[in-house]
Amino acid sequence: MVLRLMGVPTHVHDLAVACQASVQATIGVALDLEPETLPILDHYATKHGKSERAEILGLVAPMCGAYFGEVLRRRFDDTFRWHTPESHDAWRLEGESVFLCFNPIGAALEVIEQSDAAGWGAHLQVHPRDQGAVKDALELFGDVRSRDYYSFTVRYEVFEQVVETLIREARGRGEERKLFETRDYEAFLARE
């Protein structure tokens, strides 16, 4: 079953649909953009860990990243938007009501290869004023095995915890109605 993704750039939609079709053809299980399907995506991604890097970068990571990004975007009632310049290494999911961004394709690359992907923006970026609160919230997870760290399932749980922390922090500052634009992220990332 392929779901139509509303309000999503066509190229992101096409990649997420291609991921659904590829997982269905390879594993025989339908992905429905619900968080419960992420273990299936993890299984699919690890099957491609031995693929040629060109294949991973050209198709598998973009498909998995688009699907993963859409699971996250849908979970948070479309409060995240896609920023998709030409090069996949510059893509990111950006929060509109919380300051949080990362590249889902970079995260997919890390899951597939089971190692960090330097220069792909795979790790969550938050405003420096929120980093302490986010660090404290994530320490509740305790130590995470690298096998688990490099999974969509755990990254989803981390993302969820970070968003909830950022919402709580914004409320505490009286900023729950503040909206962030792409230019806010561009300025922040240029300083990093």
Residue pairs with C-beta under 8 A, 6 or more apart in sequence:
1 20
1 30
1 32
2 17
2 20
2 21
3 20
3 32
3 33
4 13
5 12
5 13
5 16
5 17
5 33
5 70
7 78
8 16
8 70
8 73
8 82
9 82
9 84
11 84
12 66
12 69
12 70
12 82
12 84
13 66
15 62
15 63
15 65
15 66
15 67
16 33
16 63
16 66
16 67
16 69
16 70
18 59
18 63
19 31
19 41
19 63
19 64
19 66
19 67
20 30
20 31
20 67
22 44
22 63
23 29
23 30
23 31
23 40
23 41
23 44
24 30
24 31
26 44
26 47
27 40
27 43
27 44
29 37
29 40
31 37
31 40
31 41
31 67
33 67
33 70
33 71
33 74
34 71
35 71
35 75
35 156
37 71
38 68
38 71
38 151
38 152
38 153
38 156
39 153
41 64
41 67
41 68
41 152
42 111
42 151
42 152
42 153
44 64
45 60
45 64
45 108
45 111
45 112
45 152
46 111
46 112
46 114
48 55
48 56
48 60
48 112
49 112
49 113
49 114
51 60
51 112
56 109
56 112
56 113
57 88
57 109
60 108
60 112
61 88
61 105
61 108
61 109
61 112
62 88
62 105
62 108
63 108
64 105
64 108
64 111
64 112
64 152
65 88
65 91
65 103
65 104
65 105
65 106
65 107
65 108
65 109
66 104
66 105
68 104
68 107
68 108
68 152
68 155
68 156
69 82
69 93
69 104
69 105
71 156
72 80
72 93
72 104
72 156
72 159
73 80
73 81
73 82
73 93
75 156
75 160
76 163
79 95
79 96
79 97
79 98
80 93
80 94
80 95
80 96
80 100
81 93
81 94
81 96
82 91
82 92
82 93
82 94
83 91
83 92
83 93
83 94
83 101
83 182
83 185
84 91
85 91
88 105
89 103
89 105
89 106
89 119
89 120
89 121
90 103
90 121
91 103
91 104
91 105
92 101
92 102
92 103
92 104
92 121
92 185
93 101
93 102
93 103
93 104
94 100
94 101
94 180
94 182
94 185
95 101
95 163
95 166
95 180
96 179
96 180
97 167
97 170
97 176
97 177
97 178
97 179
97 180
98 163
98 166
98 167
98 170
98 180
99 126
99 127
99 130
99 166
99 180
99 184
99 188
100 124
100 125
100 126
100 162
100 163
100 166
101 121
101 124
101 125
101 185
101 189
102 121
102 122
102 123
102 124
102 125
103 120
103 121
103 122
105 120
106 117
106 120
106 121
106 122
107 122
107 152
107 155
108 152
109 117
109 120
109 122
110 116
110 117
110 120
110 122
110 150
111 150
111 151
111 152
111 155
114 146
114 147
114 150
115 150
116 122
124 134
124 158
124 159
124 162
125 188
125 189
125 192
126 134
126 162
126 166
127 188
129 169
130 165
130 166
130 169
133 165
133 166
133 168
133 169
134 162
134 165
134 166
137 161
137 162
137 164
137 165
138 158
138 161
138 162
140 161
141 157
141 158
141 161
144 154
148 154
167 176
170 176
170 178
